Amino acid sequence: MTVMTYRTQDGLADYGFSIEFQPWTGWRVYIIFRPFHRDHDDSVKLPHQAVDDSGRCFVNWSAKIDSLGEARTVAELWAEMIQRYERAEIEKQGDAAAKQQSTLRGLRTDAA
């Protein structure tokens, strides 16, 4: 087992992983921690994330991970991907809220 932390390239998020070898699957990258966001919900399934029989979240990589080096790379790629994914989700929520406020302002103006 290897524990690793990873800071995203933008420097805004830190992730923690436990990389473990399992004879039947090869190397597996478990997600120990990820950044907290205001609307963070652990029940939401993130892309390429799965849960094992013990309830532990791991990076669901499509190919077998054959080495510790590959597992580290998978962890880094997943962290970067999730950082971009969550930023896009926050921007979508912000855009939706802005559109809703704009619509409400228009309704109030029309009502006056």
C-alpha positions in Angstrom: 0.0 0.0 0.0 1.2 3.5 -0.9 -0.5 6.7 0.3 -0.1 9.8 -1.9 -1.4 13.3 -2.0 -1.8 15.3 -5.1 -2.2 19.1 -5.6 -3.9 19.9 -8.9 -1.9 21.9 -11.5 -4.0 25.0 -10.8 -3.0 24.7 -7.1 -6.6 25.0 -5.9 -7.3 21.4 -4.8 -5.6 18.6 -2.9 -6.5 15.0 -3.2 -5.5 12.0 -1.2 -5.2 8.4 -2.5 -4.3 5.0 -1.1 -2.8 2.9 -3.8 -3.1 -0.8 -3.1 -2.2 -4.0 -4.9 -4.8 -6.7 -5.2 -3.8 -10.0 -6.8 -7.2 -10.4 -8.6 -7.4 -6.8 -10.0 -3.9 -5.4 -10.0 -3.3 -1.9 -8.6 -6.3 0.0 -7.4 -6.4 3.7 -6.6 -8.6 4.4 -3.5 -9.9 8.0 -3.0 -9.1 8.9 0.6 -10.0 12.6 0.4 -10.9 15.3 -2.0 -11.6 19.0 -1.6 -14.7 20.2 0.2 -17.1 22.3 -1.9 -20.0 24.2 -0.5 -22.5 22.0 -2.3 -20.4 18.9 -1.9 -22.5 15.7 -1.7 -20.6 12.4 -1.1 -23.6 10.5 -2.4 -23.1 12.0 -5.9 -21.2 9.6 -8.1 -18.3 11.3 -9.9 -17.0 10.2 -13.3 -14.7 7.1 -13.2 -15.5 6.5 -9.5 -16.9 3.3 -8.1 -17.4 1.7 -4.7 -16.0 -1.6 -3.7 -17.7 -4.3 -1.5 -16.3 -2.6 1.6 -17.9 0.7 0.7 -14.6 2.4 -0.2 -14.5 4.7 -3.2 -11.9 4.1 -5.9 -10.9 5.3 -9.3 -12.7 3.0 -11.8 -10.1 2.8 -14.5 -11.1 0.8 -17.6 -7.7 -0.9 -18.1 -5.8 -3.1 -15.6 -3.2 -0.9 -13.8 0.0 -3.0 -13.9 2.4 -0.9 -11.9 2.7 1.5 -9.0 3.9 4.2 -11.4 0.8 3.7 -13.6 -1.4 3.9 -10.5 0.2 7.2 -9.5 -0.4 8.5 -13.0 -4.1 7.4 -12.9 -4.5 9.2 -9.6 -3.1 12.4 -11.0 -5.2 12.2 -14.1 -8.4 11.5 -12.2 -7.7 14.4 -9.8 -7.2 16.8 -12.7 -10.3 15.5 -14.5 -12.5 15.8 -11.3 -11.2 19.3 -10.6 -12.3 20.4 -14.1 -15.6 18.6 -13.8 -16.5 20.2 -10.5 -15.4 23.6 -11.7 -17.7 23.2 -14.8 -20.6 22.1 -12.5 -20.2 25.2 -10.3 -20.1 27.4 -13.4 -23.3 25.7 -14.7 -25.0 26.3 -11.4 -23.9 30.0 -11.4 -25.1 30.4 -15.0 -28.5 28.9 -14.1 -28.8 31.1 -11.1 -27.9 34.2 -13.1 -30.5 33.3 -15.7 -33.1 32.8 -13.1 -32.4 36.2 -11.5 -32.5 37.8 -14.9 -35.9 36.3 -15.6 -37.2 37.4 -12.1 -35.9 40.9 -12.7 -37.7 40.9 -16.1 -40.9 39.8 -14.5 -40.7 42.4 -11.8 -40.1 45.1 -14.4 -43.0 43.9 -16.5 -45.3 43.7 -13.5 -44.7 47.4 -12.5 
